[in-house]
Amino acid sequence: MTDDPLLKSIAGLSVIAPDADWAQRVRARCHSRIVGNHTVRPLTIADLAAAVLLCVYLSVVLKAAASLGGL
């Protein structure tokens, strides 16, 4: 090895290991937030209207693509 002072200072650094307890607490907190916010709201008329419009638009686009493709 060389007598490089930078390499000597790097070799003297301590190794930092993650704290397992902290990681477990964070994981548990995130899991509880995900599970706690999992509510299903009922569909509204606006949702259904948007779905119908999307289906109509998609069918028009597919029909135009088929006619351009010669089908």
N, C-alpha and C positions, 0 to 999 in steps of 0.2 A: 504494500500500500504506500501511497505517497504521503508526504507530510503537509497536505493541504489543510489549512486552518478551517475552511468551510466544511470539509468532510468530517473533521474532528468535532466541530460544533453540532453538526447534524447527528453524528453518532451519539452524542451526549444527551439528545432530547429524550424525554420520557414518552412512553406509548400511552395514548389516550384510548381507553376502552369505553364503549357506550354503557350507560347505566341501565341494566335490565329492568329494574323496578320502574324507572321513569318511562321506558318504552312500553311496559305493560300498562301503566296508568294512562298513557296517551292512547294506546290501542283500545282500552276499555271505554274511555271517554268518547272517542270517535264512534265506536260501535253503539254506545247508548244513544248518541245523537242520531245516527242513521236509523236505528230501530224506532226511536221515539218520533221521528218526523215522517214515518211511513204511513200516511193516511191517504185513502182513496176518495176523491171527491166525485160526486155524481156528474154525469154528463148533462150539459145544458143544451138548450135549443141552438145556441151559437156554435157549440162544438159540433152538433149534428149537421148544421147548415154548412159549416166549414168542410166537414168530411164529404158531404154531397157535392159541394162545388169542386173539391179536389178530385173526386172521382170523375165528374163530368169533364173537367179540364184534362185529366189524364187520358180519358177515352178519346177526346178530340185530338190530342197530341199523337196518340198511338194510331189513330185513323189516318192522320196526315202523314205519319212516317210510313205506314203501310202503302199508302197511295204513291208516295215518292219511291218506294222500293219496288213498285210494280206488282204488289199483291192485290 
